Amino acid sequence: MYGNDVIDPNEPLNAAETAAYDAAAEHDDQRDGRDAVGDDFDALLAADQRIEPRDAMPDEYRETLIRQIAQHAHSEIIGMQPEGNWITRAPSLRRKAILIAKVQDEAGHGLYLYSAAETLGIDRQELLDRLHNGKQKYSSIFNYPTLTWADCGAIGWLVDGAAIMNQVPLCRCSYGPYARAMIRVCKEESFHQRQGFEILWNLMRGTESQQAMAQDAADRWWWPALAMFGPPDTGEAAKGGHTEQSMAWGIKRFSNDDLRQKFVDMTVPQAQKLGLTLPDPDLRWNEERGHWDFGEIDWDEFWQVLRGDGPCNAERIEHRRRAHDEGAWVREAANAYAAKQASREQQQKESAA
Amino acid sequence: MSGATTPSTGAGAPSEPAQGERSWPLWEVFVRGKRGLSHVHVGSLHAPDAELALRNARDVYTRRQEGVSIWVVKADDVTASSPSEKDSFFDPAGDKIYRHPTFYDVPEDVEYL
C-alpha cells in the first residue's frame, strides 16, 4: 500500500478479507474423507465435495458451468477497457503503475477463468468467438463509460467491491477448477478495491471540484453496482430463475438479493467515512432488520443494457474484436518461430544420429 | 491468446477460425512456491513453444512473487489414470491396513514407539 495510513489494515474492507474467504480457502484442501463418499455426482455434492474435470457429471451441470465461467472470463477481459482508457491519463506515475498492474490482473483473471472453462471440454477460441459474435454476454457494468479520473476510484471501490462479494462464495463452488480460480482471483481483487477507495479518499480531501468529481462518480456507479448482483431471486421472484438449480448444484451459495444486501451493509459505512452521499433517498438503517433499507433498482435499464442498448456496448465489442484481429500477426509469427525451432531441433537430432 | 483469428464477419454471423492458423498448444503449469516445497500444479495456459509458455506462466501465475521456479509441461504429454478405472486401479492398497502404524497393538506404556 505504499506506506499510506488512511485505511486500517485490520478492518475488513471487502468480503475477501473476512472469515468467509479464509473458510473457503481452507475448504479447498479436502483430502480427508474423500474415499468414504465414492465418485457418484450426487453423493459428492451431498457431501460438499468438489467435482473434478474428468468426473462424470450431468450435461446440464457442464453446460451451466461453461456458460457461467465463460461469461465471468469475458467480463474480466472486457473489464480491462473502461480503466485501460485512463492509463495514459493517470494523474501521477504512481497511479499509472497501479492502474497498469490492475488492468494486467484483469487479463490474468480472464486467463485463469478461460483455463477453468477449458477443463470442461470447450476450446478457448470457441468461447472468444461466442463473445465476439454476441452469443455470450459479459457483465453489463462494463457498458458504462469512464468519464473522469474519479470513475477509476468508483470502479475499484464499488464495482470490484461488488465483484468480490459475488466471488467469495464461488471459492466454495462445487466445481474444483472454478473454485480454485476464484481463490486466486479474490486474493488479487482485494488490492483493486483498496486502490479505488484510496483514489476517492484522496479526492474527497482535495479541492471542491475534486470532491464534486468523486461525488459525481459515486452518483453514476452506485446503482449499476447494485444491479451487478443480478435480478431479484427471492420470494416471488425465485420462480423460474436459475438460482434454485444453481444452488442445488453447489455452484451458487447465496441468492442475488442476499449478496446485494450484504454489499449495501458493508458499503454504506464506507461511503460515510469517505464523506460521499449515495444517490438513494430511501437509504436508511432499519433497526428491526439489522440491515440498510435501499430503494428500488431500475431493472428496465439493466435489461436494456444487457440486451445491447447501453452507452458503450458496441464500442466494447468492436474494440475487443479489433484487438484480437490486430494481434493475429503476432500469434502467427510466434507459430512460425516455434515451427522453425522445432524443425531445427529435428535436423540436429537427425545429423547427430 | 490462442491461435485462430476471427475475421469480422458482420452482425450475428458465426465466425470460423481462419484457415491455416493453428491454435497454440495447451501447457500445464507447476510452480515451486519457495525452497523446500515441491512444484504444485497451478493451472494451464496456451503458448506456441516451451520458452513462451514459461514466460507466459511467469506473467499469469507469479505476478506477486508466488514462485521461485516454474515447470511447464505440454498437456498432451500428461498421461493420467482414468476415473472410471479408479476403483480397480487403487484397489490393491485397500486391504493392506497393516501398512499403517495404527494397525499394530502395542502396550501403552512403551515410549518412543
Interface residues (C-beta under 8 A of the other chain):
Chain A: D39 E52 R54 D55 A56 A101 Q104 D105 G108 L111 Y112 S115 A116 E118 D123 R124 Q125 L128 D129 H132 N133 G134 K135 R180 A181 E188 R321 H324 D325 G327 A328 R331 E332 A334 N335 Y337 A338 Q341 A342
Chain B: M1 S2 G3 A4 T5 T6 P7 S8 T9 G12 A13 P14 S15 P17 A18 E21 R22 S23 W24 L26 G43 S44 L45 H46 P48 D49 L52 D59 V60 R63 R64 A80 S82 P83 K86
